[in-house]
Amino acid sequence: MGSKRLDWIDIAKGIAIILVIVGHTVPNPSPLRHAIFSFHMPVFFILAGYTFRPKPWRELLSGSVSRLLAPYVVLALAWQVPTFLMSGVSLTSGTLVAVLQTLVFASGVDVPGLGVAAVGMAWFLAALFTSRLLFNALMLLFDGREVGVVCQGAACVVIAFCGLSVSRFLGFYLPLDLDLSCYIVLLMWVGYTVRHRGLEPSVDKPLLFIGSGVVWLVFAALSGLELSSRRVDGFVIATIAALAGSYCVCWVSMAIEKMKDMPILEAFERGLVFCGQASLAIFAIHAVDWFIPWQTMPLLISLPASWLFASIVRCACDIGLAYVIKKA
């Protein structure tokens, strides 16, 4: 497949980052939010596995620290500093220790039993950083011992279940989301295996797309998934729903890529490609825009289906700002 950048991957990331913004804007709880959360973050992790190549440790650490860990610290502080200033709490050694603990655990929700506050949306970067290291170790082990694909899958399932058990059943969260990363590794392995086995979606097989859509709708309704809070209600069913939903996103992305020569759809396709290529910047902007009361803004709350208009305005602001920054 070479190293050529594939537009459908950027389109899929673009769709996913838009769904992240919408999912954080619609009412909570709501059926739409539940549906979006069933697959929108797994898409990113599956695609991370699809594009992953095992690397020497020095090369992997160098790239992952600069692209993920350093931005994580910056984004986490961009969340923590305004939160601290608005709280009115005095700056003490205890406050600094609490902030350090928050950075170390990198949890998307408050850590139970330890009094460690959530780090905010930056959890995604920390989790992806840890997952890349763990996945690299696994793939080097698998390749070195020539482990078959079935055994690889079984090992990843066991690792995922054990990681979630640590947090869900024992109530113990590990630093840098290591417990959650055990589950993310399973998603990355799926993407990695799809690429190396040539199992990508094909727009020439619409029945698989329809079947996957039905599976996603049914299984998502029977389960629940919210990775930031380690919520995987129904391990098998929720995972199947995440995979089926991700398959549909990738299928649609490939279909959009094939229609890019159509005059009307070309601009739409290029817009999604930009969103995918700038997804990290859009994510960071969206993490900071959390302090804006989108759902209760006077100009929006008076409108019918205010969540829809709030989502449109929020997406336009986040994506537009990312575009301005890129062109500056």
VENHU-V224135 format. One record per backbone hydrogen bond with DSSP energy under -0.5 kcal/mol. CO is the residue of the C=O (numbers start at 1). NH is the residue of the N-H. If there is no record, write none. Layout:
co = (CO,CO)
nh = (NH,NH)
This chain:
co = (5,6,6,7,8,9,10,11,12,13,14,15,16,17,18,19,20,22,22,30,31,32,33,34,35,36,36,39,40,41,41,42,43,44,45,46,47,49,56,57,58,59,60,61,62,63,64,64,65,68,69,70,71,72,73,74,75,76,77,79,80,81,82,83,84,84,90,92,93,94,95,96,97,98,99,100,101,102,104,105,107,107,110,111,111,111,115,116,120,121,122,122,123,124,125,126,127,128,129,130,131,132,133,134,135,136,137,138,139,140,141,142,143,148,149,150,151,152,153,154,155,156,157,158,159,160,161,162,163,164,165,165,166,171,174,175,177,178,179,180,180,181,182,183,183,184,185,186,187,188,189,190,191,192,193,194,194,195,202,205,205,206,207,208,209,210,211,212,213,214,215,216,217,218,220,224,226,226,227,228,230,231,232,233,234,235,236,237,238,239,240,241,242,243,244,245,246,247,248,249,250,251,252,253,254,255,257,259,262,263,264,265,266,267,268,269,270,271,272,273,274,276,278,279,280,281,282,283,284,285,287,288,289,291,292,293,293,294,297,297,298,300,303,305,305,306,307,308,309,310,311,312,313,314,315,316,317,318,319,320,321,322,323,324)
nh = (7,9,10,11,12,13,14,15,16,17,18,19,20,21,22,23,24,25,26,34,35,36,37,38,38,39,40,43,44,44,45,46,47,48,49,50,51,52,60,61,62,63,64,65,66,67,68,69,70,72,73,74,75,76,77,78,79,80,81,83,84,85,86,87,88,89,92,96,97,98,99,100,101,102,103,104,105,106,176,177,119,120,112,114,115,116,117,111,123,124,125,126,127,128,129,130,131,132,133,134,135,136,137,138,139,140,141,142,143,144,145,147,146,152,153,154,155,156,157,158,159,160,161,162,163,164,165,166,167,168,169,170,172,173,177,178,181,182,183,183,184,185,186,186,187,188,189,190,191,192,193,194,195,196,197,198,199,198,205,208,209,210,211,212,213,214,215,216,217,218,219,220,221,222,223,233,229,231,230,108,232,226,234,224,238,239,240,241,242,243,244,245,246,247,248,249,250,251,252,253,254,255,256,257,258,259,260,262,266,267,268,269,270,271,272,273,274,275,276,277,278,279,282,283,284,285,286,287,288,289,290,291,292,293,294,296,297,297,300,301,302,303,306,308,309,310,311,312,313,314,315,316,317,318,319,320,321,322,323,324,325,326,327,328)
